[in-house]
Amino acid sequence: MLLFILIHRCLFVTVKYLKDQDFMDQFGRRLKKVREAKGLSQEQLALITEISQSQIARTELGQVNTSISHVATYAKKLNIDVRELFDFSDL
């Protein structure tokens, strides 16, 4: 019974969606910088990652809170360590 009450209460709890706009902007600028350093257009990156060009554009503009799986895909297809996408020191 206690488990039911806990589950029932959890269903009605409002979860605040958190996002850090500055971080999203920095990540987007970093992705763009790495992509351009590799000589790729957004369209070319979209082709090799199978992530839509519009999604890449929105990520680079800091308009979307991209997923971890997308971050891993970007790193893999750009042939870089995933940590490089989070190195904002040169922005």
CORBELJO-V605334 format. One record per residue. N is the residue number from 1. PSI is psi as a letter, one per 20 degrees, with the letter a starting at -180 (none if undefined). NEAR is the number of other C-alpha atoms within 12 Angstrom. Layout:
N/PSI/NEAR
N/PSI/NEAR
//
This chain:
1/g/7
2/g/8
3/g/9
4/g/10
5/g/11
6/g/12
7/g/12
8/g/12
9/h/12
10/h/12
11/h/11
12/j/10
13/p/10
14/p/8
15/p/8
16/p/6
17/o/7
18/p/9
19/q/14
20/o/15
21/g/17
22/g/16
23/g/25
24/g/26
25/g/26
26/g/26
27/g/37
28/g/33
29/h/29
30/g/31
31/g/42
32/g/30
33/g/26
34/g/32
35/g/31
36/h/18
37/h/14
38/i/19
39/k/14
40/q/21
41/r/20
42/h/29
43/g/20
44/g/21
45/h/32
46/g/23
47/g/18
48/h/22
49/i/26
50/k/19
51/p/26
52/q/18
53/h/20
54/h/18
55/g/24
56/g/36
57/g/25
58/h/23
59/g/31
60/h/31
61/i/25
62/k/25
63/i/23
64/q/23
65/n/27
66/q/29
67/q/16
68/h/12
69/h/15
70/g/26
71/g/29
72/h/23
73/g/26
74/g/40
75/g/26
76/g/19
77/h/24
78/i/29
79/l/20
80/r/21
81/p/17
82/h/23
83/h/17
84/h/23
85/i/34
86/j/26
87/n/20
88/j/21
89/h/11
90/j/13
91/none/17
//
